[in-house]
Amino acid sequence: MKRVIFSLLLITVVAGATIFATRAYFTYESTLGASTFSSSTLKVDARSNGLTYLDIGALEKLEPGEVTPWFYITVKNNGNINAATFGKFTIPESNGLEDVLSFYDYEVKFYDADGIQKARVDDFIDDGVMIAAFTPNIEDWINGDGALDIPGSSWDMEALRPGEYLTIGFTLKMDPAADSTYMNKYMKLGYYVLSTQVDKDALLGIGTTIGGNFIDAIDAHYTYLLNQVTP
């Protein structure tokens, strides 16, 4: 195993319950606490490392065709080495609401260590209009059919220099055609982050977890991540 002396990889996920563990190549895992999206009440609870409680708010009585307020997830590299971050949405529990919930807006913004927004903005869905042929439905997105970087996988990936962070902003819309079958149904939506060093061997070490074509196309994926942290 390679040694990295006096190096630290620490990723912070804001709007989530943070659970982390160090592994080979300083691999890091974090789970954003599952937030309950209900067709009668929508509430997002957020915890950071089990210490800080953030309440984004509640939307009463989500109706067919209604669009939620914006929700945000922030992933920050609080370490002192470059980090390759992989994130994906999860549905740890539901009784079917995901069938009629879709992303209506979805954008990713990038910031440097001084908090200055970079020119790059990944605006995948704007008022229901998608920039490419993928599905906005949450369930399909989680199954790997969303605006994701790794074909055949449900993960999205980016690389961050120390102090840098990205924000994921999104709204959800309930299908206007949803009928009374979906009354009082709910869904818990979570976000999971896995991170490691921007190192080909380290990336290969999590390749089976990422899945899809990640290992087969490791050179292309490594180059993509390396370019993001190369001055």
Secondary structure, DSSP 8 states (H G I E B T S, - for coil): ----TT----EEEESS-------GGG-EEEEEEEEEEESSEEEEEEEETTTEEEEEEEEES--TT-B---EEEEEEE-SSS-EEEEEEEEEEEESSGGGGEEEEEEEEEEE-TTS-EEEEEEEEEETTEESSS---BHHHIIIIISS-SSTT-S-EEEEE-TT-EEEEEEEEEE-TT--GGGTT-EEEEEEEEEEEES-HHHHHHTHHHH-TTTTTTHHHHHHHHHHHS--
